Amino acid sequence: MGLINPDFQTLPELFTSVFSHFKGQSGKSPIARKINGSYQPISYDSFEEDFHDLAAFLKSQGVEQNDRVAILSENRPGWYLADMAILSVGAIDVPLYPSLPPNQIEYILNNCGAKGIIVSNMLQLGKIMSIWQNLPDLNLVIVMNRLEEPIEDVIDLNHAKTEGRQILHDKPWILEGLKTAPDDIATIIYTSGTTGLPKGVMLTHRNICENVKSCSAVLRLDETDRCLSFLPLSHAYERTGGYYLMFACGSQIYLAESVETISLNISESRPTMIFTVPRLFDRIKTNILKSATSEGGMKQKIFFWAVRTGEKYYRQLAEGKVSSMLEMQHGLADKLVYSKIRKKFGGHLRYFVSGGAALPQKTGEFFQSIGITILEGFGLTETSPCTHINRPEKVKFGTVGPALKNVEVKIAEDGEILLKGPNIMKGYWKDDAATAEVMRDGWFCTGDIGEIDRDGYLKITDRKKHIIVTSGGKNIAPLPIENLIHDSPFVDQAMIVGEKRPFLIALIVPDFSKLKEYAAEHGINASTNRQLIDNKEILQIFEKLLRNISRQLATHEKVRKFLLVDEAFTLENGMMTPTLKLKRKEILKKYNPEIDNVYNALNMVYNTE
């Protein structure tokens, strides 16, 4: 069926049309969350009533058109309610990652001049209380959890809805006559600030609505679809794809309890689609391989035969003809292996949608070989966010697919990808200089380097700002090399270093669970991660890996040495952004002494030509 209403121009129009469509249908639900061990749906009617009550309360508190109201919360029903209520009174919402520390929250709230904020719990409220004295514009604070004891100038969501319901009873006209135009700003999303202070990306109602429409033409969702939501709603990818798109098509959103419980929640919610990032696939692949090889023997042999059969099948399918023998073998492999894997994903999964970072080609091909389709896409916060996505009928791993129908794309002389379309942001909040830097004759400069193949599929080769220029003047894209290193089961994370250096080295975070298994099998005694990575036999694993990789690289791209580190790059230690991208500058700063030692220890000159 697709979109409930293909003509919506603003997000409040979208909300109104969907709620009207499902009015009185008690068996239908936009969202389900886990309560007392099982998923409980929230009906459209009760959800609509709650968001109208909250909107009336916000209006009574003086929230007007274009006022900024922030949301600081994990994914939960209150996030969607807050978003709908803020947008329905014509205000602009400012989503904040719940992982942000108080000083960064303070900068954003002051930069956007937030009048109000809706937070999830006492932990997030504590952050606001600690900085409130530095926020002159902030006069409304709502907490989603119930307050056990009153806190001055703070109201909980339950009381806010109760007050709003009474206001609607006394003044039923309070929400009437609110007009939102398509070119009004809907949200200001602050980029995660991998370099310098975060910038506020202004997305209009038109930007987001047009992106939802163009995505729906590719993903073809309807009321029978379900997704599992676990990526942060504060990021444009989950918000447009996992929220507005699902809602616009009448599909159901199941909220994961946490990242740790994703496997369990998948089997419970039986999703037809999952929006995710590449790092999740590493975890899933590890679990699948562990399950397939734990017993060894015939089960292991059948699994790897099925993988090889799947690889051959899709290779022949891409070439246009599958032999009858292979067709029969593939059917048997499906019965013995693929169907059992699909069952672990709830048995209804149509495909994963992957975004936020590059999907290694081999990862995509592995999942395809076992009967699971991954559609890799591309976009930025500034593009609302999706601009490209692989088509279900023709997936090309190693690419992010063709452009959506309303997106124009061209490659600049230096290889940078330029984009134009109704989904391109209005600009950066209060930062004309930064806006002018990325807008060129109506084209948005992505900062990504790429190329378009003969089928119109876009291949991203690297970030422009990540291009390494060695002391020999060679320009090197680190991402393809990092992907080669990631292919090893012994590698968890990798980052290439070499800016203004004579050659490249790799910072590698090993997969310590794999290393421990290897150590146990080979009689290596090591009680800590540090002892493991200092062991000569372990070091030889990575020396061999880099030797093998070097054969696939040009002379100046070869990784000459590596540095093993015993601490993963994470959100908590400040080495990753909330969207799980490496903060390269922070990592370099932390490991600079060790990196210098690696270069100095070699005490020799490499010819980088």
C-alpha angles and dihedrals in degrees: 000000000000121000117022088217117013092188103064113131100182135032094247087055088052092050093047094049094048095046090048091050093054097038110144095002098128094180093059123085136178096200138025126191133185115261123171093347101313138076114261120194124223112218122235091240096053091043091051091049091050095050093047089051091051092045090053090050092050090049091050089052092059100262103156139180112304094008112139120239119179129215117210106180149111117250107290137128090271090063092060091043092051092048094049093046095048093048093044092061090051094254126135119244124217112201117207127196109246088224093065118115120234096259092057092045089051092052093050096044091050093043093054095035093234113204093192144009134203113205131187108225148347093284092058092039088054090058091053093046090054093056103028093104088062094052108080095175097050113098105143124064122174124181119202096212118074115265111235090198129021117265118199114257092000124108128187122234094248092057092043090055092046091052090045091052090053091047090052089050093051097037107024090172096060094102095039124106095024105147123195118186123212092244094051115111111260100181144000110215115190115219113237094253104236085163119035126317119351118259123220111238110209111214119184128213088253092052093055098036093051090049091051090050095049092046091050090058089061104035096041100205127179142170092291093062127099132184132193112229119210106129111096115273087215087075119081093229097061093035097055098032105029096036119020095032093047092045093047090055096045091248122148126249119210115197115224114225092226142325088268093058097048094111092052093043091050092056090046099046096038093209124202091205137023125194108208149144128253095256090070091060091058089057094045092047091051091052093047092050092045091052092046096048102034094091096035117195122077096346091059093046092050091049095053091043088055091049091051090046091051091050092052092044095054092042091056091042090056089051090055104251134069117196117239090239092054090045089057094046090049090052090052092047088052091054095045102037121358096054091052091052091048089052089059087058091054096270096261103076112136096178149324118243110214125199144134094073140018118292110221108241093231090054091055092046092049093054092044090053090058093047101263118123121214117194107202117203139178138218145117136237086255090060096052075257123272121076102149136026137168113251119241089230093053120024118182112188114214089041134078092223132244124319120273113261096261097043123094118204135187136167117237122223091263091052097258117147113239123195138194131181147102090287095064113113125257089238141272116312111260091343112105092162093057090045092052089049093062100033116077119176091329093314122116113227107219099194087230125118117221151140135224119229127216091271091055093253114145121228118198111212099179150313112286091226091049094058107121118222109198124211086257089061096250117146111220130183106217099196099075090048092048089051090055090052091047090059089076114094087220093063125083099169136000137187127185119223128192113114108152088351127120094243143355130277129182129230105211130190104198124219094251095194089060092045091051090052089050091048092051092049093049099041095248113159113216124141098184136042089245092056089048095055092044091056115108095222091052091048089054090061090061094040089056091046092054092045090055093046092049090064089065095050139077115252094259091048096055116119104229101186140004139212119212115211125197098212123071120233103251144165090248096057093044095248095113136048120237087262090057099253118142116258093222096185092052092048092049091049092051097045099034096111092051091045090051089050092054092052094042094046092061091059092187137103120244121205103235095188 
